[in-house]
Amino acid sequence: KMAIATRTLKDTKLETGSGAQGGKVTVLVNMNDNTTADSVVLDASGLSGHANGAMLDITRIWWGLVQGTADDNTGWASIEFVGASADTLAIDLAGTGHYDGTAGKIENNATNTGATSGDLKLNAYGVSGFVMIELRKDESWTA
């Protein structure tokens, strides 16, 4: 079994015109007794309309996480925005939950003008389960 596997479920283009919305991206992360740090769970350069420096903001998240089987497993995970020199914490997740975005988007605050500017990493601390992340493309995407 794989410790971690990711799939991009949605990748829509930016809308244009009055009231346009940024394109949406949804990624699903599945984990089985995962203790891996710095797993790239979204490589933004493979998405439609990617441009260096383009960012993705988190709009909604769903998760269901349980503790792994090893003695030192804690059962939580953290999601980070990838930065050029330092990554920044987006959110820590534990247990089961849903962030519906009504409090506002979790804005990508990493400093990055390169190809990795929209990337997401996940650090797992002895955890099994899933994380589904919905993101919105910012105005730097080309389409």
C-alpha positions in Angstrom: 0.0 0.0 0.0 1.2 3.5 -0.7 1.8 5.8 2.2 0.4 8.8 0.2 -1.4 9.2 -3.1 -2.9 12.3 -4.7 -5.3 13.0 -7.5 -6.4 16.2 -9.2 -10.2 15.9 -9.4 -11.0 19.3 -10.9 -9.0 21.9 -12.9 -11.1 24.7 -14.4 -10.0 27.8 -16.3 -10.4 31.3 -15.2 -13.6 33.0 -16.2 -13.5 36.4 -17.9 -15.9 39.4 -17.8 -17.9 41.1 -15.1 -18.2 39.1 -11.9 -15.7 36.5 -13.1 -14.4 33.8 -10.7 -11.0 32.4 -10.6 -10.6 28.8 -11.9 -11.0 26.1 -9.4 -8.8 23.2 -8.5 -9.7 20.2 -6.3 -7.1 17.7 -5.1 -7.7 14.5 -3.2 -5.0 13.1 -0.9 -5.3 9.6 0.4 -2.9 8.3 3.2 -2.2 5.0 4.8 -0.1 5.1 7.9 1.8 8.0 6.5 4.7 9.6 8.3 6.2 11.5 5.3 7.2 15.1 5.6 7.2 17.5 2.7 5.1 15.4 0.3 4.1 17.6 -2.8 0.4 17.0 -3.0 -0.2 19.5 -5.8 2.2 20.4 -8.5 0.7 23.6 -9.9 2.9 23.7 -13.0 0.8 20.9 -14.4 -2.5 22.8 -14.1 -4.3 24.7 -16.9 -3.1 28.2 -17.4 -0.1 28.0 -15.0 2.3 30.9 -15.0 5.4 31.3 -12.8 4.3 33.3 -9.7 0.6 32.2 -10.0 -0.9 31.3 -6.6 -3.7 29.1 -5.4 -5.8 30.0 -2.3 -7.6 27.4 -0.3 -11.4 27.9 -0.4 -12.7 24.7 1.2 -11.3 21.5 2.8 -12.8 18.2 3.9 -10.8 15.7 6.0 -11.1 12.4 7.9 -7.9 11.4 9.7 -7.1 8.7 12.2 -3.9 7.8 14.1 -1.6 5.3 12.4 -0.4 2.0 13.9 3.1 2.9 15.1 3.6 3.9 18.8 4.7 7.4 18.0 2.0 8.2 15.5 -0.1 11.2 16.3 -2.8 11.2 13.7 -2.6 14.8 12.3 -1.3 16.5 9.2 -0.3 20.0 8.1 -0.7 21.6 4.7 1.9 24.2 3.6 2.1 26.6 0.7 5.5 26.1 -1.1 7.8 29.2 -1.0 11.0 30.0 -2.8 13.1 30.1 0.4 10.6 29.0 3.1 7.2 27.2 3.1 4.3 28.7 5.0 1.7 26.9 7.1 -1.8 26.9 5.6 -3.6 24.8 8.2 -3.2 21.9 10.6 -5.7 19.1 10.4 -6.8 16.4 12.9 -9.8 14.2 13.3 -12.7 14.7 10.9 -14.0 18.0 9.7 -15.0 20.4 6.9 -14.0 24.0 6.4 -16.7 25.6 4.2 -14.9 28.8 3.4 -17.5 31.2 4.9 -14.8 32.7 7.2 -12.8 33.6 4.0 -10.2 31.9 1.9 -6.9 30.7 3.3 -4.7 32.9 1.2 -1.4 31.7 -0.2 1.2 33.8 1.7 4.4 32.1 0.5 6.9 34.3 -1.3 7.5 32.6 -4.7 7.7 33.8 -8.3 8.9 30.5 -9.7 7.2 27.4 -11.2 6.5 26.1 -7.7 4.5 29.1 -6.6 1.1 27.3 -6.5 2.4 24.1 -5.1 1.0 22.5 -1.9 2.9 20.2 0.5 1.6 17.9 3.2 3.4 16.8 6.3 2.0 13.7 7.9 2.5 12.7 11.5 1.5 9.1 11.5 -1.9 9.3 9.9 -4.3 7.4 7.8 -7.3 8.9 6.0 -8.0 11.5 3.4 -7.8 15.3 2.8 -9.8 16.9 -0.1 -8.8 20.5 -0.8 -10.6 23.0 -3.1 -8.5 25.9 -4.3 -9.1 29.0 -6.4 -6.6 30.4 -8.9 -5.5 34.0 -8.5 -5.4 36.6 -11.2 -1.8 35.6 -12.3 -3.1 32.4 -14.1 -3.2 32.9 -17.9 -6.5 31.1 -18.6 
